[in-house]
Amino acid sequence: MSQIVGSRLDPWVESYAARTASMTVSEIRSLFAVASRPEVVSLAGGMPYVSALPMDQMADTVSRLIRERGAVALQYGSGQGDPTLREQITEVMAEVGIHAHPDDIVVTAGSQMALDLMVRVFVDPGDVVLVEAPSYVGALGVFSAYQAEVVHVAMDEQGLNPAALDETIQSLRKQGKKIKLIYTIPSYHNPGGISQGPSRRQQVLEVATRNHILILEDDPYGLLGFDGEVPRAIRADDADNVVYLGSFSKTIASGLRVGWALAPHAIREKLVIAAEAAILCPSNYAQFTVSSYLATQPWREQIKVFRELYRERRDALLDSMKVLMPDGTTWTTPSGGFYSWLTLPEGIDSKAMLPRAVTALVAYVPGTGFYVNGEGRRAMRLSYCYPTPESIKEGVGRLAGVIRAELELLETFGPDAMPHTPMPTFGANTPAPDSL
Amino acid sequence: MSQIVGSRLDPWVESYAARTASMTVSEIRSLFAVASRPEVVSLAGGMPYVSALPMDQMADTVSRLIRERGAVALQYGSGQGDPTLREQITEVMAEVGIHAHPDDIVVTAGSQMALDLMVRVFVDPGDVVLVEAPSYVGALGVFSAYQAEVVHVAMDEQGLNPAALDETIQSLRKQGKKIKLIYTIPSYHNPGGISQGPSRRQQVLEVATRNHILILEDDPYGLLGFDGEVPRAIRADDADNVVYLGSFSKTIASGLRVGWALAPHAIREKLVIAAEAAILCPSNYAQFTVSSYLATQPWREQIKVFRELYRERRDALLDSMKVLMPDGTTWTTPSGGFYSWLTLPEGIDSKAMLPRAVTALVAYVPGTGFYVNGEGRRAMRLSYCYPTPESIKEGVGRLAGVIRAELELLETFGPDAMPHTPMPTFGANTPAPDSL
């Protein structure tokens, strides 16, 4: 819509690059702006609960940092990222079984930027990127920004399905397509809420290496499992065929914007040059803050605090859904991370239902946002990371009420009377980062 | 060089995007690594002298910020940037004559990122970007990353030459080329060290609007003039045909990585979507730090401190060059900013001379780094922003000695015996951000 209005008013409409055609603002954004009001229970956003951080210690750490090393912390730094922090990142990655050299790490302004750089370095317009069905909306946004052809591969209860992956690869290659990346979130999937087990990871890796396709392993939630065992990263078993993306957004704080990529040497070299073109260098200020925090605070204990907090909220979501949701509604059972993926009863469209949900003071992200092909209409992503357990229960009650009302409409007037999403859509189909 | 080695070892060499072909590491990088040793006087880098900041007040500001507003400062924020900071940015821009609405501002991870987003939104491979001759190396890096055709336009003692600009436009259009942007640094040019006067700016704007080409005005140094008068931005006289890039890197601190773009509404909307794909959102932590600093510290007074500091260093550079440089060496006289552009006597190649200069414990950036076409061999950029006046004098003495030695060689053995840069080069032809 806004594109059509823009076309008439914008004197530069003929000047944009071809890739800019995909950059349109979705009408759904205004709904999420409403959903950010305090009276709405938002099960939409993926905001970590940073209030659980020890703020006084954080403040002291930063204050000392500026007093003692301000001249460096407030200065330009290396395009690749601070060497001390890269050393510390190897310790963090050791928790998921990865043994890496600091020189193979590029620090970025959040792992979203690492994702952007990887696509910049690998993807020409029309190249194929394979992603899970569904997949992380922020990744789909990057792929579309570089005019990649995104192809979804089926998941099952263990995550990305290796047989489907292999079939998709063969079929695309028969069509002469160039497949550049397999993008996967093996641990506590966003939005799927499920994890690949160890043998599943081996199978996915086997299919990728046999076909010589690089795996892009996105792992923001790996340390946030609820079962005591930390899933071993795919990268832990193969340093040549996997680029690993990590983030401090969920283990420390998202507002710092510090993430990283771990890549084979030749790729890492190109990522650094691409990073320098993109932002010159990541913020020393944010990097040194993370580095000081890791050096002086009990960060492993703090991650345990986060785990317990999110486990309690996951339980609140699952328990209340079990009691309150109408028959025919199903959902995944996450063993870590931030999300559950809910499937509505046949005949109900999650995007069409969203305005009524927001009116009933509960918000979620419609499933279509996690597909590039209009799928996901019966699904939605529910986040339990930010609201308190009490709010979550309240929100699930409201949501169940809205679904029941839809079911009544459906029973009374039949499927033709039901509102539905008019056509496959993809765009900024999710909340803006601040409207979570 | 590294590309050839990489080709043999890198199993992914066939997988890279076409744009990645330009991403090679220059051999000059290792020289600058040497040049970062403390015994070398570096006139190479553009590092602001952040030690002049009141570190105790900075530390207190940040400490209070985290204690009082940590839950928001450490959280994800808006893709467009914090509304309060955008409001404050309008006050900063009022200093260069711009009256803008906060909604037209996009906050970015340094203005380098704003530049990257602008090129992402406007430039298809093969599109032309017009730049000054010479131009900022970081901008050339972005243009090349998006496969733009960069065309240099002559400067004179008043900066970008409007007649040459018009001629270049007509000639390129006759060749059927699409010109997307005119990239200019009108105030205290990097690396030229000169400024466009008011009537020159009007002429440049007239040529641009008559030809309907967008001006990309990069203004990191506008508030760092030495003559008391702040140059009026081009954007101050035209809100429709100019996108303005601003930065806190030189007025507060480069390590924060906070810059911005001010753009007409339709363009701003696309920049935000592109920014969300690139990094989700700029760092709330860095933004709130800037915002608190602006709200609680005498920032205009601090800019005056920086001005006086850089003026003293500029004087040290100019005075010692006047005394020490051999005949036939010329340079520009900056009235603000960080740089002077020096031209060597005929027959001396600045890039070929660099190893000898580094051996003599002085460093600069060879002129070729600021051109995409191999020009600039007789030129170099000298920065006076970071070393003390005493160091600058010492460095100029060493540099003059190296030039004299080259001149003696030239007189004794003739031009054929002189080392020269073997061919037009462009790449990471300047120091890495941390080797300044």
Interface residues (C-beta under 8 A of the other chain):
Chain A: S2 G6 L9 D10 P11 W12 V13 S15 Y16 A17 A18 R19 T20 M23 T24 V25 M47 P48 V50 S51 L53 M55 D56 M58 A59 D60 V62 S63 R64 I66 R67 G70 A71 V72 A73 L74 Q75 Y76 G77 S78 G79 A109 G110 Q112 M113 D116 R120 V121 F122 V123 D124 D127 G138 G141 V142 S144 A145 K180 H212 L214 D240 S249 A253 S254 G255 L256 R257 P264 H265 A266 I267 E269 K270 I273 A274 E276 A277 A278 I279 L280 C281 P282 S283 N284 Y285 A286 T289 A428 A432 P433 D434 L436
Chain B: S2 G6 L9 D10 P11 W12 V13 S15 Y16 A17 A18 R19 T20 M23 T24 V25 M47 P48 V50 S51 L53 M55 D56 M58 A59 D60 V62 S63 R64 I66 R67 G70 A71 V72 A73 L74 Q75 Y76 G77 S78 G79 A109 G110 Q112 M113 D116 R120 V121 F122 V123 D124 D127 G138 G141 V142 S144 A145 K180 H212 L214 D240 S249 A253 S254 G255 L256 R257 P264 H265 A266 I267 E269 K270 I273 A274 E276 A277 A278 I279 L280 C281 P282 S283 N284 Y285 A286 T289 A428 A432 P433 D434 L436
